[in-house]
Amino acid sequence: MKIKLLLLLVLLSSSNGFSQEKYEPTWDSLDKRETPAWFSDAKFGIFIHWGLYSVPGYTNKGTYAEWYWNALNEDPNTPNKNRRERHEAITKFHNKQYGKDFKYSEFKKDFKAEFFNPEEWASVFKRSGAKYVVLTSKHHDGYCLYPSKEASTSFGMPWNSVVSGPKRDLAGDLTKAVRAEGIKMGMYYSIWDWYNPYWTKRQQKILSSGSLSVDTKAKGGKKSKYSKKEIAAAEAGLDKYIHEVMYPQVKQLVNDYEPALLFSDGDWWMDYKKWQTLPLLSWAYNNAPNKDELVINDRWGKVRGEHGNYYTTEYGSGFSDGTKPWEENRGIGMSFGINRIENIDDYRTEKELIFMLMDIVSRGGNLLLNIGPNADGTIPVIMQERLLEIGNWLNVYGEGIYDTKQWIKDAQWSEGAKPVFSKSDFHGGFPIYQMTIDPKEGDAVKEFWFSQKEGNLYAFSPEWPKTSSIVINDVVPTSKTIVTLMGCNKELPYIKTNKGIKIDVSSISIRDLKSQFVFGFKLSNIK
């Protein structure tokens, strides 16, 4: 009996590859871990930027309001035009509204979250069709939305939401509510604190200079302008911050909240060796209570697009295909944290967001769409409305979104020259109409976006066909192929052509259309 029980335990433990693998603190080892399937299947998630910066809730348009504190302390003579203009705008606003001697830390008294209702938030998220949520547990200001004693100890004052401000474990309360709705919960965590006293700004500058040896000149490099003593002090400060703040904070998040996803940030200006992130990641892979579920991104020290369970872009275009899981994250407006001066024209419309989601999914990616709640704990109504509008569309067409994979091509282009877009085109607003329904003269457009699942092809048209039939190229139907308009019970007649399949849509009336735009056709049992 004991032998049989032992064999059963062995079989159960070996049935999960994640549980058996021992991961070492090297990318070679960590990269062997497969990305848990839930992430690529989810397709749509909600990002939440919420913290002390939500109190002023301000920046000049087109920039990030959550960088408020950093912008106040920006060098007014910086050669970076965007940073200089943000500094000027925020400084002018701050001095007028609060006074030049008002410290950022004083926003704690007005970050009350008095109307925060996590169950209400989670209900909106559920209705949006989102499959995962990612909360900023700590942004670059170091203020935590969970009871981190390390934050308060290092800053020398109450510096988390349990001992100041709301006097509440915001991360914990939201986690419970989100999971009760059957949604995955993730945590954003900045590995960089702008102004943590353990590690001064000058020390950060020294370590990010790229020259940490006073004798590099003898080795053919540029001699450091910093002394051995300064370099040693900077390295000691970083080490203290990493081991007395960063490590214990991340471990607390992993152990206490069991996030399905860890979204690291603040990494970009130092490499992973200086950040010492590999030992932390191997610890998480080996010891997280939910290690079989845990997903990490690619922001762990100058390794974006190279290492991690998935790759991220930010107000960008994403990637061309889903060979590696990826995610585009952006706000509904042009800021992650709430920017109170943004108006209706600064927010993406329902149509734009659904086009954007469809374009990203067709290329094998996920959309992590951000909301910026108010300091009082309410989600702006326009943000709620956008989320629910996406949810209404997904209620009809979700079958062709969730759990799908990229087809042999992401889209069918019309005749003409394929347009080329720059990074700034996507940062400024995602040129989705120009590539679909409002092209420049002579340019090709995407006539259909595609996804596939279980032998079925889903073809999504950005607009309703102008003729009584549509042609989808490269499709090989079988004797069991059935074509329908999703959300409609009518079977559509079709014929096989040399190029693919021609579908008759003349029987569809306006009453059959369950959305105003992006219409999904299901082609079952294709080869």
Salt bridges, closest charged atoms under 4 A:
ASP31 OD2 - HIS307 ND1 2.54
ASP41 OD1 - LYS405 NZ 3.62
GLU74 OE1 - ARG83 NH1 3.35
GLU85 OE2 - LYS81 NZ 2.69
ASP110 OD2 - LYS109 NZ 3.05
GLU150 OE2 - LYS149 NZ 3.18
ASP173 OD2 - ARG168 NE 2.63
ASP193 OD1 - LYS138 NZ 2.64
GLU230 OE2 - ARG202 NH2 2.55
ASP239 OD1 - HIS243 NE2 3.43
GLU244 OE1 - LYS240 NZ 3.00
ASP265 OD2 - HIS140 NE2 3.90
ASP265 OD1 - ARG299 NH1 3.14
ASP265 OD1 - ARG304 NH2 3.36
ASP267 OD1 - ARG304 NH2 2.79
GLU293 OE2 - LYS184 NZ 2.79
GLU314 OE1 - ARG299 NH1 3.05
GLU328 OE2 - ARG330 NE 2.77
ASP346 OD2 - LYS61 NZ 2.89
GLU352 OE2 - ARG348 NE 3.52
ASP359 OD2 - ARG363 NH2 2.77
ASP359 OD1 - LYS446 NZ 2.70
GLU385 OE1 - ARG386 NH1 3.42
GLU389 OE1 - ARG386 NH1 3.36
GLU399 OE2 - LYS522 NZ 2.82
ASP410 OD2 - LYS446 NZ 3.78
GLU463 OE2 - LYS466 NZ 2.99
ASP474 OD2 - LYS409 NZ 2.63
ASP512 OD2 - LYS490 NZ 2.78
